Amino acid sequence: MIRQNQESMFMTYVLFGIIGIMYLISLVCLWKLWQKQETILKRVGWSLVLFIPFFGPMFYGAWYRPPSIQSEDQRAPEKIYFG
C-alpha cells in the first residue's frame, strides 16, 4: 500500500512538471508574440490560444505565421550618414 501511494505521488509530480513546462513554453511564446508588430486583435487571439495547456503552444507553432520579410530587391536603400 505504501509503494502504491509513492507511485501515485510520483505520477502526480510528473504530471505537474509537464504542465509547468508547457506553461513556461506558452509564456515564452506569449513574450515573443507581444514583441512583434502585430494587430492587437491578433495578439489577444493568439494569447487566448496559448493559455490552453498542451495544445496552445502546438496550435501556435503550427498555424501562426509572422509577416514575411521583404526580399533584398524590394527594400529601400540604406543611406549612410557621416556626421
mmCIF file of the N, C-alpha and C atoms, coordinates in Angstrom:
data_MODEL
# 
_entry.id   MODEL 
# 
loop_
_atom_site.group_PDB 
_atom_site.id 
_atom_site.type_symbol 
_atom_site.label_atom_id 
_atom_site.label_alt_id 
_atom_site.label_comp_id 
_atom_site.label_asym_id 
_atom_site.label_entity_id 
_atom_site.label_seq_id 
_atom_site.pdbx_PDB_ins_code 
_atom_site.Cartn_x 
_atom_site.Cartn_y 
_atom_site.Cartn_z 
_atom_site.occupancy 
_atom_site.B_iso_or_equiv 
_atom_site.pdbx_formal_charge 
_atom_site.auth_seq_id 
_atom_site.auth_comp_id 
_atom_site.auth_asym_id 
_atom_site.auth_atom_id 
_atom_site.pdbx_PDB_model_num 
ATOM 1   N N  . MET A 1 1  ? 0.814  -1.187 0.000   1.00 0.00 ? 1  MET A N  1 
ATOM 2   C CA . MET A 1 1  ? 0.000  0.000  0.000   1.00 0.00 ? 1  MET A CA 1 
ATOM 3   C C  . MET A 1 1  ? 0.861  1.255  0.000   1.00 0.00 ? 1  MET A C  1 
ATOM 4   N N  . ILE A 1 2  ? 1.945  1.251  0.754   1.00 0.00 ? 2  ILE A N  1 
ATOM 5   C CA . ILE A 1 2  ? 2.823  2.412  0.785   1.00 0.00 ? 2  ILE A CA 1 
ATOM 6   C C  . ILE A 1 2  ? 3.486  2.594  -0.575  1.00 0.00 ? 2  ILE A C  1 
ATOM 7   N N  . ARG A 1 3  ? 3.880  1.509  -1.221  1.00 0.00 ? 3  ARG A N  1 
ATOM 8   C CA . ARG A 1 3  ? 4.524  1.589  -2.529  1.00 0.00 ? 3  ARG A CA 1 
ATOM 9   C C  . ARG A 1 3  ? 3.567  2.160  -3.581  1.00 0.00 ? 3  ARG A C  1 
ATOM 10  N N  . GLN A 1 4  ? 2.318  1.737  -3.518  1.00 0.00 ? 4  GLN A N  1 
ATOM 11  C CA . GLN A 1 4  ? 1.337  2.246  -4.482  1.00 0.00 ? 4  GLN A CA 1 
ATOM 12  C C  . GLN A 1 4  ? 1.111  3.746  -4.258  1.00 0.00 ? 4  GLN A C  1 
ATOM 13  N N  . ASN A 1 5  ? 1.099  4.177  -3.013  1.00 0.00 ? 5  ASN A N  1 
ATOM 14  C CA . ASN A 1 5  ? 0.933  5.591  -2.702  1.00 0.00 ? 5  ASN A CA 1 
ATOM 15  C C  . ASN A 1 5  ? 2.122  6.396  -3.213  1.00 0.00 ? 5  ASN A C  1 
ATOM 16  N N  . GLN A 1 6  ? 3.328  5.852  -3.100  1.00 0.00 ? 6  GLN A N  1 
ATOM 17  C CA . GLN A 1 6  ? 4.520  6.532  -3.594  1.00 0.00 ? 6  GLN A CA 1 
ATOM 18  C C  . GLN A 1 6  ? 4.483  6.649  -5.116  1.00 0.00 ? 6  GLN A C  1 
ATOM 19  N N  . GLU A 1 7  ? 4.014  5.602  -5.791  1.00 0.00 ? 7  GLU A N  1 
ATOM 20  C CA . GLU A 1 7  ? 3.928  5.649  -7.248  1.00 0.00 ? 7  GLU A CA 1 
ATOM 21  C C  . GLU A 1 7  ? 2.916  6.686  -7.704  1.00 0.00 ? 7  GLU A C  1 
ATOM 22  N N  . SER A 1 8  ? 1.781  6.765  -7.021  1.00 0.00 ? 8  SER A N  1 
ATOM 23  C CA . SER A 1 8  ? 0.778  7.757  -7.420  1.00 0.00 ? 8  SER A CA 1 
ATOM 24  C C  . SER A 1 8  ? 1.283  9.170  -7.147  1.00 0.00 ? 8  SER A C  1 
ATOM 25  N N  . MET A 1 9  ? 2.015  9.380  -6.069  1.00 0.00 ? 9  MET A N  1 
ATOM 26  C CA . MET A 1 9  ? 2.598  10.694 -5.793  1.00 0.00 ? 9  MET A CA 1 
ATOM 27  C C  . MET A 1 9  ? 3.630  11.054 -6.852  1.00 0.00 ? 9  MET A C  1 
ATOM 28  N N  . PHE A 1 10 ? 4.437  10.077 -7.266  1.00 0.00 ? 10 PHE A N  1 
ATOM 29  C CA . PHE A 1 10 ? 5.432  10.319 -8.313  1.00 0.00 ? 10 PHE A CA 1 
ATOM 30  C C  . PHE A 1 10 ? 4.747  10.730 -9.613  1.00 0.00 ? 10 PHE A C  1 
ATOM 31  N N  . MET A 1 11 ? 3.687  10.034 -9.980  1.00 0.00 ? 11 MET A N  1 
ATOM 32  C CA . MET A 1 11 ? 2.967  10.370 -11.212 1.00 0.00 ? 11 MET A CA 1 
ATOM 33  C C  . MET A 1 11 ? 2.328  11.753 -11.116 1.00 0.00 ? 11 MET A C  1 
ATOM 34  N N  . THR A 1 12 ? 1.880  12.120 -9.916  1.00 0.00 ? 12 THR A N  1 
ATOM 35  C CA . THR A 1 12 ? 1.318  13.457 -9.715  1.00 0.00 ? 12 THR A CA 1 
ATOM 36  C C  . THR A 1 12 ? 2.386  14.514 -9.943  1.00 0.00 ? 12 THR A C  1 
ATOM 37  N N  . TYR A 1 13 ? 3.587  14.293 -9.407  1.00 0.00 ? 13 TYR A N  1 
ATOM 38  C CA . TYR A 1 13 ? 4.683  15.236 -9.612  1.00 0.00 ? 13 TYR A CA 1 
ATOM 39  C C  . TYR A 1 13 ? 5.082  15.326 -11.080 1.00 0.00 ? 13 TYR A C  1 
ATOM 40  N N  . VAL A 1 14 ? 5.109  14.197 -11.764 1.00 0.00 ? 14 VAL A N  1 
ATOM 41  C CA . VAL A 1 14 ? 5.444  14.194 -13.186 1.00 0.00 ? 14 VAL A CA 1 
ATOM 42  C C  . VAL A 1 14 ? 4.402  14.987 -13.973 1.00 0.00 ? 14 VAL A C  1 
ATOM 43  N N  . LEU A 1 15 ? 3.135  14.763 -13.678 1.00 0.00 ? 15 LEU A N  1 
ATOM 44  C CA . LEU A 1 15 ? 2.069  15.479 -14.373 1.00 0.00 ? 15 LEU A CA 1 
ATOM 45  C C  . LEU A 1 15 ? 2.172  16.981 -14.137 1.00 0.00 ? 15 LEU A C  1 
ATOM 46  N N  . PHE A 1 16 ? 2.362  17.402 -12.892 1.00 0.00 ? 16 PHE A N  1 
ATOM 47  C CA . PHE A 1 16 ? 2.512  18.827 -12.605 1.00 0.00 ? 16 PHE A CA 1 
ATOM 48  C C  . PHE A 1 16 ? 3.770  19.398 -13.260 1.00 0.00 ? 16 PHE A C  1 
ATOM 49  N N  . GLY A 1 17 ? 4.822  18.614 -13.335 1.00 0.00 ? 17 GLY A N  1 
ATOM 50  C CA . GLY A 1 17 ? 6.038  19.064 -14.009 1.00 0.00 ? 17 GLY A CA 1 
ATOM 51  C C  . GLY A 1 17 ? 5.812  19.300 -15.494 1.00 0.00 ? 17 GLY A C  1 
ATOM 52  N N  . ILE A 1 18 ? 5.118  18.379 -16.137 1.00 0.00 ? 18 ILE A N  1 
ATOM 53  C CA . ILE A 1 18 ? 4.821  18.518 -17.566 1.00 0.00 ? 18 ILE A CA 1 
ATOM 54  C C  . ILE A 1 18 ? 3.931  19.738 -17.808 1.00 0.00 ? 18 ILE A C  1 
ATOM 55  N N  . ILE A 1 19 ? 2.919  19.913 -16.977 1.00 0.00 ? 19 ILE A N  1 
ATOM 56  C CA . ILE A 1 19 ? 2.034  21.078 -17.118 1.00 0.00 ? 19 ILE A CA 1 
ATOM 57  C C  . ILE A 1 19 ? 2.824  22.367 -16.896 1.00 0.00 ? 19 ILE A C  1 
ATOM 58  N N  . GLY A 1 20 ? 3.701  22.365 -15.924 1.00 0.00 ? 20 GLY A N  1 
ATOM 59  C CA . GLY A 1 20 ? 4.530  23.547 -15.667 1.00 0.00 ? 20 GLY A CA 1 
ATOM 60  C C  . GLY A 1 20 ? 5.429  23.881 -16.846 1.00 0.00 ? 20 GLY A C  1 
ATOM 61  N N  . ILE A 1 21 ? 6.028  22.867 -17.453 1.00 0.00 ? 21 ILE A N  1 
ATOM 62  C CA . ILE A 1 21 ? 6.883  23.083 -18.617 1.00 0.00 ? 21 ILE A CA 1 
ATOM 63  C C  . ILE A 1 21 ? 6.059  23.628 -19.785 1.00 0.00 ? 21 ILE A C  1 
ATOM 64  N N  . MET A 1 22 ? 4.867  23.099 -19.979 1.00 0.00 ? 22 MET A N  1 
ATOM 65  C CA . MET A 1 22 ? 4.014  23.592 -21.067 1.00 0.00 ? 22 MET A CA 1 
ATOM 66  C C  . MET A 1 22 ? 3.619  25.052 -20.836 1.00 0.00 ? 22 MET A C  1 
ATOM 67  N N  . TYR A 1 23 ? 3.348  25.424 -19.588 1.00 0.00 ? 23 TYR A N  1 
ATOM 68  C CA . TYR A 1 23 ? 3.025  26.823 -19.320 1.00 0.00 ? 23 TYR A CA 1 
ATOM 69  C C  . TYR A 1 23 ? 4.243  27.724 -19.516 1.00 0.00 ? 23 TYR A C  1 
ATOM 70  N N  . LEU A 1 24 ? 5.424  27.243 -19.199 1.00 0.00 ? 24 LEU A N  1 
ATOM 71  C CA . LEU A 1 24 ? 6.632  28.023 -19.474 1.00 0.00 ? 24 LEU A CA 1 
ATOM 72  C C  . LEU A 1 24 ? 6.819  28.233 -20.968 1.00 0.00 ? 24 LEU A C  1 
ATOM 73  N N  . ILE A 1 25 ? 6.580  27.192 -21.756 1.00 0.00 ? 25 ILE A N  1 
ATOM 74  C CA . ILE A 1 25 ? 6.659  27.323 -23.209 1.00 0.00 ? 25 ILE A CA 1 
ATOM 75  C C  . ILE A 1 25 ? 5.626  28.333 -23.696 1.00 0.00 ? 25 ILE A C  1 
ATOM 76  N N  . SER A 1 26 ? 4.430  28.282 -23.142 1.00 0.00 ? 26 SER A N  1 
ATOM 77  C CA . SER A 1 26 ? 3.387  29.244 -23.507 1.00 0.00 ? 26 SER A CA 1 
ATOM 78  C C  . SER A 1 26 ? 3.808  30.671 -23.173 1.00 0.00 ? 26 SER A C  1 
ATOM 79  N N  . LEU A 1 27 ? 4.417  30.856 -22.007 1.00 0.00 ? 27 LEU A N  1 
ATOM 80  C CA . LEU A 1 27 ? 4.854  32.193 -21.624 1.00 0.00 ? 27 LEU A CA 1 
ATOM 81  C C  . LEU A 1 27 ? 5.942  32.727 -22.550 1.00 0.00 ? 27 LEU A C  1 
ATOM 82  N N  . VAL A 1 28 ? 6.864  31.869 -22.954 1.00 0.00 ? 28 VAL A N  1 
ATOM 83  C CA . VAL A 1 28 ? 7.903  32.292 -23.900 1.00 0.00 ? 28 VAL A CA 1 
ATOM 84  C C  . VAL A 1 28 ? 7.272  32.676 -25.237 1.00 0.00 ? 28 VAL A C  1 
ATOM 85  N N  . CYS A 1 29 ? 6.331  31.881 -25.716 1.00 0.00 ? 29 CYS A N  1 
ATOM 86  C CA . CYS A 1 29 ? 5.637  32.202 -26.972 1.00 0.00 ? 29 CYS A CA 1 
ATOM 87  C C  . CYS A 1 29 ? 4.860  33.506 -26.843 1.00 0.00 ? 29 CYS A C  1 
ATOM 88  N N  . LEU A 1 30 ? 4.210  33.717 -25.700 1.00 0.00 ? 30 LEU A N  1 
ATOM 89  C CA . LEU A 1 30 ? 3.487  34.968 -25.469 1.00 0.00 ? 30 LEU A CA 1 
ATOM 90  C C  . LEU A 1 30 ? 4.426  36.163 -25.499 1.00 0.00 ? 30 LEU A C  1 
ATOM 91  N N  . TRP A 1 31 ? 5.547  36.035 -24.836 1.00 0.00 ? 31 TRP A N  1 
ATOM 92  C CA . TRP A 1 31 ? 6.517  37.128 -24.805 1.00 0.00 ? 31 TRP A CA 1 
ATOM 93  C C  . TRP A 1 31 ? 6.990  37.460 -26.215 1.00 0.00 ? 31 TRP A C  1 
ATOM 94  N N  . LYS A 1 32 ? 7.324  36.443 -27.005 1.00 0.00 ? 32 LYS A N  1 
ATOM 95  C CA . LYS A 1 32 ? 7.764  36.676 -28.378 1.00 0.00 ? 32 LYS A CA 1 
ATOM 96  C C  . LYS A 1 32 ? 6.639  37.269 -29.224 1.00 0.00 ? 32 LYS A C  1 
ATOM 97  N N  . LEU A 1 33 ? 5.409  36.810 -29.021 1.00 0.00 ? 33 LEU A N  1 
ATOM 98  C CA . LEU A 1 33 ? 4.270  37.327 -29.771 1.00 0.00 ? 33 LEU A CA 1 
ATOM 99  C C  . LEU A 1 33 ? 4.068  38.813 -29.504 1.00 0.00 ? 33 LEU A C  1 
ATOM 100 N N  . TRP A 1 34 ? 4.143  39.228 -28.252 1.00 0.00 ? 34 TRP A N  1 
ATOM 101 C CA . TRP A 1 34 ? 3.889  40.622 -27.910 1.00 0.00 ? 34 TRP A CA 1 
ATOM 102 C C  . TRP A 1 34 ? 5.057  41.531 -28.259 1.00 0.00 ? 34 TRP A C  1 
ATOM 103 N N  . GLN A 1 35 ? 6.214  40.977 -28.630 1.00 0.00 ? 35 GLN A N  1 
ATOM 104 C CA . GLN A 1 35 ? 7.344  41.782 -29.083 1.00 0.00 ? 35 GLN A CA 1 
ATOM 105 C C  . GLN A 1 35 ? 7.237  42.125 -30.564 1.00 0.00 ? 35 GLN A C  1 
ATOM 106 N N  . LYS A 1 36 ? 6.389  41.426 -31.298 1.00 0.00 ? 36 LYS A N  1 
ATOM 107 C CA . LYS A 1 36 ? 6.269  41.617 -32.744 1.00 0.00 ? 36 LYS A CA 1 
ATOM 108 C C  . LYS A 1 36 ? 5.265  42.715 -33.066 1.00 0.00 ? 36 LYS A C  1 
ATOM 109 N N  . GLN A 1 37 ? 5.352  43.226 -34.268 1.00 0.00 ? 37 GLN A N  1 
ATOM 110 C CA . GLN A 1 37 ? 4.433  44.263 -34.741 1.00 0.00 ? 37 GLN A CA 1 
ATOM 111 C C  . GLN A 1 37 ? 3.209  43.606 -35.362 1.00 0.00 ? 37 GLN A C  1 
ATOM 112 N N  . GLU A 1 38 ? 2.257  43.257 -34.537 1.00 0.00 ? 38 GLU A N  1 
ATOM 113 C CA . GLU A 1 38 ? 1.009  42.637 -34.979 1.00 0.00 ? 38 GLU A CA 1 
ATOM 114 C C  . GLU A 1 38 ? -0.153 43.499 -34.504 1.00 0.00 ? 38 GLU A C  1 
ATOM 115 N N  . THR A 1 39 ? -1.330 43.268 -35.067 1.00 0.00 ? 39 THR A N  1 
ATOM 116 C CA . THR A 1 39 ? -2.514 43.977 -34.595 1.00 0.00 ? 39 THR A CA 1 
ATOM 117 C C  . THR A 1 39 ? -2.885 43.476 -33.206 1.00 0.00 ? 39 THR A C  1 
ATOM 118 N N  . ILE A 1 40 ? -3.537 44.333 -32.445 1.00 0.00 ? 40 ILE A N  1 
ATOM 119 C CA . ILE A 1 40 ? -3.912 43.968 -31.074 1.00 0.00 ? 40 ILE A CA 1 
ATOM 120 C C  . ILE A 1 40 ? -4.890 42.796 -31.071 1.00 0.00 ? 40 ILE A C  1 
ATOM 121 N N  . LEU A 1 41 ? -5.771 42.740 -32.058 1.00 0.00 ? 41 LEU A N  1 
ATOM 122 C CA . LEU A 1 41 ? -6.733 41.643 -32.133 1.00 0.00 ? 41 LEU A CA 1 
ATOM 123 C C  . LEU A 1 41 ? -6.015 40.310 -32.344 1.00 0.00 ? 41 LEU A C  1 
ATOM 124 N N  . LYS A 1 42 ? -5.010 40.301 -33.195 1.00 0.00 ? 42 LYS A N  1 
ATOM 125 C CA . LYS A 1 42 ? -4.250 39.074 -33.443 1.00 0.00 ? 42 LYS A CA 1 
ATOM 126 C C  . LYS A 1 42 ? -3.471 38.658 -32.192 1.00 0.00 ? 42 LYS A C  1 
ATOM 127 N N  . ARG A 1 43 ? -2.893 39.622 -31.506 1.00 0.00 ? 43 ARG A N  1 
ATOM 128 C CA . ARG A 1 43 ? -2.143 39.313 -30.281 1.00 0.00 ? 43 ARG A CA 1 
ATOM 129 C C  . ARG A 1 43 ? -3.046 38.716 -29.209 1.00 0.00 ? 43 ARG A C  1 
ATOM 130 N N  . VAL A 1 44 ? -4.211 39.336 -28.996 1.00 0.00 ? 44 VAL A N  1 
ATOM 131 C CA . VAL A 1 44 ? -5.136 38.856 -27.969 1.00 0.00 ? 44 VAL A CA 1 
ATOM 132 C C  . VAL A 1 44 ? -5.654 37.468 -28.332 1.00 0.00 ? 44 VAL A C  1 
ATOM 133 N N  . GLY A 1 45 ? -6.007 37.261 -29.604 1.00 0.00 ? 45 GLY A N  1 
ATOM 134 C CA . GLY A 1 45 ? -6.496 35.952 -30.041 1.00 0.00 ? 45 GLY A CA 1 
ATOM 135 C C  . GLY A 1 45 ? -5.476 34.850 -29.813 1.00 0.00 ? 45 GLY A C  1 
ATOM 136 N N  . TRP A 1 46 ? -4.223 35.090 -30.236 1.00 0.00 ? 46 TRP A N  1 
ATOM 137 C CA . TRP A 1 46 ? -3.192 34.072 -30.036 1.00 0.00 ? 46 TRP A CA 1 
ATOM 138 C C  . TRP A 1 46 ? -2.840 33.910 -28.558 1.00 0.00 ? 46 TRP A C  1 
ATOM 139 N N  . SER A 1 47 ? -2.977 34.976 -27.786 1.00 0.00 ? 47 SER A N  1 
ATOM 140 C CA . SER A 1 47 ? -2.728 34.861 -26.341 1.00 0.00 ? 47 SER A CA 1 
ATOM 141 C C  . SER A 1 47 ? -3.736 33.919 -25.695 1.00 0.00 ? 47 SER A C  1 
ATOM 142 N N  . LEU A 1 48 ? -4.999 34.035 -26.079 1.00 0.00 ? 48 LEU A N  1 
ATOM 143 C CA . LEU A 1 48 ? -6.016 33.120 -25.540 1.00 0.00 ? 48 LEU A CA 1 
ATOM 144 C C  . LEU A 1 48 ? -5.732 31.677 -25.931 1.00 0.00 ? 48 LEU A C  1 
ATOM 145 N N  . VAL A 1 49 ? -5.292 31.462 -27.163 1.00 0.00 ? 49 VAL A N  1 
ATOM 146 C CA . VAL A 1 49 ? -4.964 30.106 -27.615 1.00 0.00 ? 49 VAL A CA 1 
ATOM 147 C C  . VAL A 1 49 ? -3.790 29.552 -26.814 1.00 0.00 ? 49 VAL A C  1 
ATOM 148 N N  . LEU A 1 50 ? -2.793 30.387 -26.535 1.00 0.00 ? 50 LEU A N  1 
ATOM 149 C CA . LEU A 1 50 ? -1.601 29.913 -25.828 1.00 0.00 ? 50 LEU A CA 1 
ATOM 150 C C  . LEU A 1 50 ? -1.863 29.522 -24.386 1.00 0.00 ? 50 LEU A C  1 
ATOM 151 N N  . PHE A 1 51 ? -2.958 29.966 -23.809 1.00 0.00 ? 51 PHE A N  1 
ATOM 152 C CA . PHE A 1 51 ? -3.262 29.578 -22.432 1.00 0.00 ? 51 PHE A CA 1 
ATOM 153 C C  . PHE A 1 51 ? -3.933 28.216 -22.325 1.00 0.00 ? 51 PHE A C  1 
ATOM 154 N N  . ILE A 1 52 ? -4.194 27.551 -23.436 1.00 0.00 ? 52 ILE A N  1 
ATOM 155 C CA . ILE A 1 52 ? -4.750 26.202 -23.410 1.00 0.00 ? 52 ILE A CA 1 
ATOM 156 C C  . ILE A 1 52 ? -3.588 25.237 -23.155 1.00 0.00 ? 52 ILE A C  1 
ATOM 157 N N  . PRO A 1 53 ? -3.587 24.506 -22.047 1.00 0.00 ? 53 PRO A N  1 
ATOM 158 C CA . PRO A 1 53 ? -2.461 23.617 -21.769 1.00 0.00 ? 53 PRO A CA 1 
ATOM 159 C C  . PRO A 1 53 ? -2.294 22.555 -22.856 1.00 0.00 ? 53 PRO A C  1 
ATOM 160 N N  . PHE A 1 54 ? -1.066 22.219 -23.129 1.00 0.00 ? 54 PHE A N  1 
ATOM 161 C CA . PHE A 1 54 ? -0.649 21.209 -24.102 1.00 0.00 ? 54 PHE A CA 1 
ATOM 162 C C  . PHE A 1 54 ? -0.902 21.652 -25.545 1.00 0.00 ? 54 PHE A C  1 
ATOM 163 N N  . PHE A 1 55 ? -2.139 21.970 -25.889 1.00 0.00 ? 55 PHE A N  1 
ATOM 164 C CA . PHE A 1 55 ? -2.473 22.217 -27.289 1.00 0.00 ? 55 PHE A CA 1 
ATOM 165 C C  . PHE A 1 55 ? -2.186 23.638 -27.746 1.00 0.00 ? 55 PHE A C  1 
ATOM 166 N N  . GLY A 1 56 ? -2.224 24.611 -26.846 1.00 0.00 ? 56 GLY A N  1 
ATOM 167 C CA . GLY A 1 56 ? -1.994 26.002 -27.221 1.00 0.00 ? 56 GLY A CA 1 
ATOM 168 C C  . GLY A 1 56 ? -0.663 26.227 -27.925 1.00 0.00 ? 56 GLY A C  1 
ATOM 169 N N  . PRO A 1 57 ? 0.471  25.815 -27.310 1.00 0.00 ? 57 PRO A N  1 
ATOM 170 C CA . PRO A 1 57 ? 1.757  26.005 -27.991 1.00 0.00 ? 57 PRO A CA 1 
ATOM 171 C C  . PRO A 1 57 ? 1.852  25.220 -29.300 1.00 0.00 ? 57 PRO A C  1 
ATOM 172 N N  . MET A 1 58 ? 1.207  24.071 -29.375 1.00 0.00 ? 58 MET A N  1 
ATOM 173 C CA . MET A 1 58 ? 1.246  23.296 -30.618 1.00 0.00 ? 58 MET A CA 1 
ATOM 174 C C  . MET A 1 58 ? 0.462  24.011 -31.718 1.00 0.00 ? 58 MET A C  1 
ATOM 175 N N  . PHE A 1 59 ? -0.724 24.549 -31.387 1.00 0.00 ? 59 PHE A N  1 
ATOM 176 C CA . PHE A 1 59 ? -1.502 25.309 -32.371 1.00 0.00 ? 59 PHE A CA 1 
ATOM 177 C C  . PHE A 1 59 ? -0.730 26.540 -32.826 1.00 0.00 ? 59 PHE A C  1 
ATOM 178 N N  . TYR A 1 60 ? -0.123 27.228 -31.874 1.00 0.00 ? 60 TYR A N  1 
ATOM 179 C CA . TYR A 1 60 ? 0.645  28.434 -32.189 1.00 0.00 ? 60 TYR A CA 1 
ATOM 180 C C  . TYR A 1 60 ? 1.796  28.109 -33.140 1.00 0.00 ? 60 TYR A C  1 
ATOM 181 N N  . GLY A 1 61 ? 2.523  27.053 -32.845 1.00 0.00 ? 61 GLY A N  1 
ATOM 182 C CA . GLY A 1 61 ? 3.644  26.660 -33.695 1.00 0.00 ? 61 GLY A CA 1 
ATOM 183 C C  . GLY A 1 61 ? 3.214  26.186 -35.072 1.00 0.00 ? 61 GLY A C  1 
ATOM 184 N N  . ALA A 1 62 ? 2.051  25.571 -35.141 1.00 0.00 ? 62 ALA A N  1 
ATOM 185 C CA . ALA A 1 62 ? 1.592  25.028 -36.419 1.00 0.00 ? 62 ALA A CA 1 
ATOM 186 C C  . ALA A 1 62 ? 0.953  26.078 -37.314 1.00 0.00 ? 62 ALA A C  1 
ATOM 187 N N  . TRP A 1 63 ? 0.200  27.034 -36.729 1.00 0.00 ? 63 TRP A N  1 
ATOM 188 C CA . TRP A 1 63 ? -0.603 27.917 -37.578 1.00 0.00 ? 63 TRP A CA 1 
ATOM 189 C C  . TRP A 1 63 ? -0.210 29.389 -37.558 1.00 0.00 ? 63 TRP A C  1 
ATOM 190 N N  . TYR A 1 64 ? 0.585  29.823 -36.598 1.00 0.00 ? 64 TYR A N  1 
ATOM 191 C CA . TYR A 1 64 ? 0.950  31.238 -36.578 1.00 0.00 ? 64 TYR A CA 1 
ATOM 192 C C  . TYR A 1 64 ? 2.010  31.491 -37.634 1.00 0.00 ? 64 TYR A C  1 
ATOM 193 N N  . ARG A 1 65 ? 1.759  32.482 -38.467 1.00 0.00 ? 65 ARG A N  1 
ATOM 194 C CA . ARG A 1 65 ? 2.722  32.869 -39.499 1.00 0.00 ? 65 ARG A CA 1 
ATOM 195 C C  . ARG A 1 65 ? 3.020  34.351 -39.344 1.00 0.00 ? 65 ARG A C  1 
ATOM 196 N N  . PRO A 1 66 ? 4.234  34.693 -38.917 1.00 0.00 ? 66 PRO A N  1 
ATOM 197 C CA . PRO A 1 66 ? 4.574  36.115 -38.800 1.00 0.00 ? 66 PRO A CA 1 
ATOM 198 C C  . PRO A 1 66 ? 4.664  36.745 -40.186 1.00 0.00 ? 66 PRO A C  1 
ATOM 199 N N  . PRO A 1 67 ? 4.586  38.062 -40.244 1.00 0.00 ? 67 PRO A N  1 
ATOM 200 C CA . PRO A 1 67 ? 4.711  38.718 -41.550 1.00 0.00 ? 67 PRO A CA 1 
ATOM 201 C C  . PRO A 1 67 ? 6.045  38.360 -42.195 1.00 0.00 ? 67 PRO A C  1 
ATOM 202 N N  . SER A 1 68 ? 6.021  38.173 -43.504 1.00 0.00 ? 68 SER A N  1 
ATOM 203 C CA . SER A 1 68 ? 7.249  37.790 -44.192 1.00 0.00 ? 68 SER A CA 1 
ATOM 204 C C  . SER A 1 68 ? 8.186  38.989 -44.319 1.00 0.00 ? 68 SER A C  1 
ATOM 205 N N  . ILE A 1 69 ? 9.450  38.695 -44.386 1.00 0.00 ? 69 ILE A N  1 
ATOM 206 C CA . ILE A 1 69 ? 10.476 39.719 -44.536 1.00 0.00 ? 69 ILE A CA 1 
ATOM 207 C C  . ILE A 1 69 ? 10.615 40.036 -46.019 1.00 0.00 ? 69 ILE A C  1 
ATOM 208 N N  . GLN A 1 70 ? 10.762 41.310 -46.336 1.00 0.00 ? 70 GLN A N  1 
ATOM 209 C CA . GLN A 1 70 ? 10.918 41.698 -47.733 1.00 0.00 ? 70 GLN A CA 1 
ATOM 210 C C  . GLN A 1 70 ? 12.235 41.178 -48.282 1.00 0.00 ? 70 GLN A C  1 
ATOM 211 N N  . SER A 1 71 ? 12.215 40.839 -49.559 1.00 0.00 ? 71 SER A N  1 
ATOM 212 C CA . SER A 1 71 ? 13.454 40.414 -50.194 1.00 0.00 ? 71 SER A CA 1 
ATOM 213 C C  . SER A 1 71 ? 14.358 41.625 -50.385 1.00 0.00 ? 71 SER A C  1 
ATOM 214 N N  . GLU A 1 72 ? 15.632 41.385 -50.617 1.00 0.00 ? 72 GLU A N  1 
ATOM 215 C CA . GLU A 1 72 ? 16.625 42.448 -50.731 1.00 0.00 ? 72 GLU A CA 1 
ATOM 216 C C  . GLU A 1 72 ? 16.287 43.441 -51.838 1.00 0.00 ? 72 GLU A C  1 
ATOM 217 N N  . ASP A 1 73 ? 15.757 42.983 -52.961 1.00 0.00 ? 73 ASP A N  1 
ATOM 218 C CA . ASP A 1 73 ? 15.487 43.887 -54.078 1.00 0.00 ? 73 ASP A CA 1 
ATOM 219 C C  . ASP A 1 73 ? 14.264 44.784 -53.839 1.00 0.00 ? 73 ASP A C  1 
ATOM 220 N N  . GLN A 1 74 ? 13.437 44.473 -52.844 1.00 0.00 ? 74 GLN A N  1 
ATOM 221 C CA . GLN A 1 74 ? 12.267 45.292 -52.546 1.00 0.00 ? 74 GLN A CA 1 
ATOM 222 C C  . GLN A 1 74 ? 12.504 46.278 -51.411 1.00 0.00 ? 74 GLN A C  1 
ATOM 223 N N  . ARG A 1 75 ? 13.623 46.192 -50.748 1.00 0.00 ? 75 ARG A N  1 
ATOM 224 C CA . ARG A 1 75 ? 13.905 47.062 -49.619 1.00 0.00 ? 75 ARG A CA 1 
ATOM 225 C C  . ARG A 1 75 ? 14.384 48.435 -50.083 1.00 0.00 ? 75 ARG A C  1 
ATOM 226 N N  . ALA A 1 76 ? 14.121 49.434 -49.265 1.00 0.00 ? 76 ALA A N  1 
ATOM 227 C CA . ALA A 1 76 ? 14.626 50.772 -49.550 1.00 0.00 ? 76 ALA A CA 1 
ATOM 228 C C  . ALA A 1 76 ? 16.130 50.782 -49.326 1.00 0.00 ? 76 ALA A C  1 
ATOM 229 N N  . PRO A 1 77 ? 16.847 51.530 -50.158 1.00 0.00 ? 77 PRO A N  1 
ATOM 230 C CA . PRO A 1 77 ? 18.308 51.554 -49.975 1.00 0.00 ? 77 PRO A CA 1 
ATOM 231 C C  . PRO A 1 77 ? 18.669 52.218 -48.652 1.00 0.00 ? 77 PRO A C  1 
ATOM 232 N N  . GLU A 1 78 ? 19.688 51.703 -48.026 1.00 0.00 ? 78 GLU A N  1 
ATOM 233 C CA . GLU A 1 78 ? 20.153 52.273 -46.760 1.00 0.00 ? 78 GLU A CA 1 
ATOM 234 C C  . GLU A 1 78 ? 21.074 53.441 -47.070 1.00 0.00 ? 78 GLU A C  1 
ATOM 235 N N  . LYS A 1 79 ? 20.842 54.526 -46.367 1.00 0.00 ? 79 LYS A N  1 
ATOM 236 C CA . LYS A 1 79 ? 21.694 55.709 -46.531 1.00 0.00 ? 79 LYS A CA 1 
ATOM 237 C C  . LYS A 1 79 ? 22.679 55.741 -45.386 1.00 0.00 ? 79 LYS A C  1 
ATOM 238 N N  . ILE A 1 80 ? 23.893 56.037 -45.717 1.00 0.00 ? 80 ILE A N  1 
ATOM 239 C CA . ILE A 1 80 ? 24.935 56.141 -44.697 1.00 0.00 ? 80 ILE A CA 1 
ATOM 240 C C  . ILE A 1 80 ? 25.201 57.612 -44.464 1.00 0.00 ? 80 ILE A C  1 
ATOM 241 N N  . TYR A 1 81 ? 25.065 58.022 -43.232 1.00 0.00 ? 81 TYR A N  1 
ATOM 242 C CA . TYR A 1 81 ? 25.269 59.418 -42.886 1.00 0.00 ? 81 TYR A CA 1 
ATOM 243 C C  . TYR A 1 81 ? 26.571 59.554 -42.123 1.00 0.00 ? 81 TYR A C  1 
ATOM 244 N N  . PHE A 1 82 ? 27.351 60.510 -42.542 1.00 0.00 ? 82 PHE A N  1 
ATOM 245 C CA . PHE A 1 82 ? 28.582 60.807 -41.821 1.00 0.00 ? 82 PHE A CA 1 
ATOM 246 C C  . PHE A 1 82 ? 28.391 62.143 -41.138 1.00 0.00 ? 82 PHE A C  1 
ATOM 247 N N  . GLY A 1 83 ? 28.489 62.142 -39.824 1.00 0.00 ? 83 GLY A N  1 
ATOM 248 C CA . GLY A 1 83 ? 28.186 63.364 -39.082 1.00 0.00 ? 83 GLY A CA 1 
ATOM 249 C C  . GLY A 1 83 ? 29.389 64.061 -38.726 1.00 0.00 ? 83 GLY A C  1 
# 
